[in-house]
C-alpha cells in the first residue's frame, strides 16, 4: 500500500495597500482565487530559477509537475497529465466597495495629467464633462481591504512555496495595471504559519544574464547592488502613487528616444502595430513606519523577437535608466 504524502497547510491574511482592479467576467472588482494562483506561479518561477540553471524549459517542466499540466509525457512517451498539487482558497469572494473614485494630484509641467490616470489608464478614465477621473468599470477593491488566503501542498513543496509567498509579500501586485503599483499586496501569517522574510539577493542575476531570455525570472543586480529603489515614507497610498507616477513620467520624458524599450506602445510610434511590451521596471507600495512607501524594482528580460532586440544595446539603455534612478534624490538604492 502506497504511503500518502503529508499535506502542509498555510494561512495568510492578504491586505491591499493600494486599490486593486481585480476584475471578474464583467471586469468589476471582486476577490477571486485565479489571479492569486497566477501570482503564485509567477513568483514561484523566480524562486526556482537559479536551481533550474535559469533554463526556461526546466522551469516550465517543474512548474507543470507542481501546478498541473496536460502536455508532459512519461518515459514511454505517454501523456501523464496531472492536476495541481497546490490547493488554494479565499475566505470570501465578495465584490469591491470602491464605487466613487477620488482623483489624485496632477503631475508634470505644462501638459499635466492626474497621477491615477497616468498609472491606471484603462481601469481609470477621464471624464471631459466633470474634468475628473473615474473608474471605467466600478467597483474596485479598496486599499486596506483584506481576506484570508489558505494553501495546502505536499510537505516537500513547503519550503519553496514559503519562499514564493515571501517574494509576493515583498514585490507582488495583482490586477489591472499592477506593474504600476495598483493592487499591491502584503501578507501576514495566521496561526502557526511561518513569518515571511526573504533576501532578494538569492533570487537575483546580473543584467546580462537576465536579458538572455524573454521570461521575467530574476531580480536584476549590478555587482553588489540590487536593482531595487525605495521612496521616503508617505502618510497614505495616494502620496506614494503620485511619487511613482512622477517617476514614471520623468523616465519616459528623459528617455524618449529609447522609450520603446521601457514600455510599448508609445504615442505616435506605430512601428509595431498591435504589439505590446509591458515595462520590466515595476512599482509597488508597501507598508512602512508611519504609513507606506513606494518601491521600484527591475525584473529584466529580453523583449519578444518581434521587436528585434539587441541585448548589448539594451544593456546600455537600462544601465542609463538605473543611473537616472540612482541620481534621483527622492529614491534610495537597496544594496541587499
N, C-alpha and C positions, 0 to 999 in steps of 0.2 A: 504494500500500500504506500503510495507516494505521500511524502510529508508535505503538508501545506506550508506555503511561505507566510511568515509572520507579517501582518499588516500594521503599519505605523500610522497613527492619526495625529494631525497637526491642526491648530486652530489659531487664526489671527484676526484681529479687528482691522478692517480696511477703512481708512478715512481719506477723503479727498481734501487736499489743501488748496485746490483751485476748482472752479466749476468744470464739470465734465460733459462733453457732448457724446454721450454713450447711447446710441440710438437703437431702438427696436426696429421691427419691419417697417414701421411708419416713420422712422427717423426721429422719434420722440424719445427724450431721455428716460431711461429705465435701467435699474440694476439687472444685469444678466450675466450668466456664467461664461458664455462663449468668448467674450473679449478677455476675460481673465485667463481662460485656457490658452488663448493666443499669446497673451503677455507672458505667461509661464513658459511656453515653448520658446519664445523669442530670447528670453534671458537665460534659459537653460542652454541654448547654443553657445552663448558667451561663456557660461560656466564650464562647459566641457571642451571648448575649442582647443585649448592648449594640450590636453591629454589626448586629443584626436589628431595632434600634429597640425592643427589649423586646416586639415583636409576636409573640404566641404562634403565630399561623398561619404567619408567616415562619420561625420557629424550627422548627416541626413539618415544614414542607416541606423545609428544609435538612437536617434530621435524616433524613428519609426518603430523600433523594437520596444521603446518605453511608452510612447504616447499613442501607439496603434498605427497600422499600415494595411495596405491592400496590394502592395507591389513587391515585397521581398519574397525570395524563394529559398527553399531548403537545399540540402546537399544533393538531392535528387532532382533539382530544378523544378520542384513542385511549389505551387503557391502555399504560403504559410501565413496568410493574413491573420491579424490578431487585433484585439481591442486594446484600448489604453490601460496600462497598469496603474495609472494615477487617476483617482476619482476626486471630484471637486463639487462643492455645493455652497450656495449662499443662503443665509437665513431669511432673506427676503428678496422678492423680485418686484419691488414697488417702483412706481413712476417717480420721476424727478419732481421737485417742488418749486423750481425757479421758473416762474411764468413771466414775471416782469423783470426786465433787464436794465441795469444801470450802466450807462456809458462810462468808460474810463477816460482819463485825461488824454488830451491830444498830444501828439509827438511830431517832431520835425520842425523845420524852419520854412516859412513861406507856405507851401502846399501841405498843410497839416492834416493829420488823419488820427482818428481815435485809436488808442493802443489796442483795444479789444477787437476792433475791425481789422487792424493790421495783422495781428497774430491769429485771428479767428475767422478770417474771411471764408464764407461758406456757411458754417453754422451761425455766424453773426453777419447781419446785413445792415445797410444804411438806408434809412427812410428819408427820402428827399423832402417830404412834406414836413415832418417833425424835426428834421435835421439831427436825428439821434440814431444810435444803433439799437438793434433789437434782435431777438432770436428768430431765425428763419423757421424753425420747427420747434416751438416750445412744447414741453418744458425741458430744462437741463437739470442735471444733478448738481446740487449746490455745494459750495465749499463747506467743509466740516460735516457733511453727510457721511454716514458710516454704516457698515454691515459686517457680519461675522462670516469669514471665509474659512471653510473646513476642507481639509485634504486628507486623503488616505492613499498609501503607497506601500509597496514591498519594502521590507526592512533594509535591503541592500541599496535602495534608492534614496534613503532618507537624507544622507549627508549632502548629496548633490542637489536635492530639492531645497534643503535649507539654505545652501549657498545661493541658489537661484532666487529664493524669496528675499535674501539679504540684498542681492543686486536690484531687485524690484523696489525694495524699500529705499534704496539709495538713488536709483535712476529711473524707476518705472513710471510711465504715464499711460493713460487709457483714453480711447475715443477719438473723435474728430479733432484734427489739429493738435494732437497730443505731442508732436515733436516741438511745438512752440510753447509747451508748458501747461496747456489745458489738460485736465484730468490727472494732475499729479497726485500720487497716492503714497500714503505711509502705512506701515504695518506694525501692529502692536500685539505681542504674544498674549494668548489667553490660556488660562490653566497652567499646565506644566510644559507647554510648547516652548522651545528654546528662544532666547533673545536673538535678534538678528544683528550681526556685526560682520563687516567684510573689509578686507584690504584690497582696493581696486587694482593695486599693482599686480596681484596674482593673475588678473584677467586682462592684462594689457600686452600690447606689442608695439614695436616701432612702426612709424608711419609707412615706411616702405613695405614691410611685411603685411600690414593691413590692406594696402592697396593692390595686393596680388590677387584679390578675389572680390567678386561683387556681392558677397554676403557680409552683412554687418555682424562680425563675430568677435571683435575685440574692442577694448577701450584703448584709445591711442596714447602713446607716450613719445617723448623725445629725450633720450638719455635718462636722467634721474627724475624728470618731471612728467607727471601725468597730464594729459590734455583735458584738465578739469579746472574750471574757474568758478568763483562764487562772488555774489554781491554782498554788500553790507546788509545786516538785518533790517527788515521793514516791519511796520506795525500790522500790515494786512496784505493779503494776496494781491489786492488791487495795485498797490505801490510796486510790489515785486514784478508784476506783469508789465507795468509801464516801463520799468527799468529794462526788462528783457526786450520789450518792443523797441525802445530807443536803441538798444544794442544791435538788434537785427537790422533795423533801418539804416543805422550808421555803417554797418558792414556792407550792406547791399549798395550803398552810395559810394563808399570808398573803393569797392572792388567791382565797379560796374562793368569794366572791361573783361572781367573774369566771372561775372555773375552767374553765367550758365553752370559753372562747376559748383557753385554754392547751393543753388536750387533752381529748378526749371519747371514750368515755363516762366519766361520773363517778358514783361510788357514790351511790345513792339519788336520782339525777337521771334521770328517764325521759322527758324532753321529746322526745327524738329516738330512738325505739326502733330498734335495728338500724342505727344510723348511727355513723360513726367519724370523728373529727377528730384525725389524728396531730399531735403537737407540732411546731411550726416552730422551736422553740428546741431545738437539738441539742447532743449531747455527743460528745466523742472523747477518747481517751487517746493521747498522742503521746510519742515518746522525748524525754528531756531530760537535761541534765547530772546525773549521779548517779542516774538512774532514769527516771521518766516524770512527766508532768503531765497534768492534765485541762484541756480547753478547752471553752468554752461559746460557741456562735455561733448567730446568728439568721438564718434564711432566710425572711423574712416573705412571706406570700402570703395572699390572700383566702380565707376558708373557703367551701366549696360553698354555692350558693344555698339549699339545703335548710335551712341554719342561719339564713337571713335576716340575713346580716352587715350591720352598719352601719360603713362604713370609718372615719368620724370617731370613732365610739365605740371602735373597735379601736385606732386610733392613740393615743388617750388611755390605754387599758389597757396597751398594750405599752410606752408611754413610762414608765408607773409601774413596770412589770416591769424595764425597763432601769435605772431609777434604783435599784431594790432591788439589782440586781446590782452597780451602781457603789458602793453603800454597804456591800456585803459585804466585810469586811476579809480574807476568805480568797481574794478574787479581785483580779486586776489587769486593767484595761481596756487593750486594744491601740489605738493611735492610727493605725498604718499597716499 
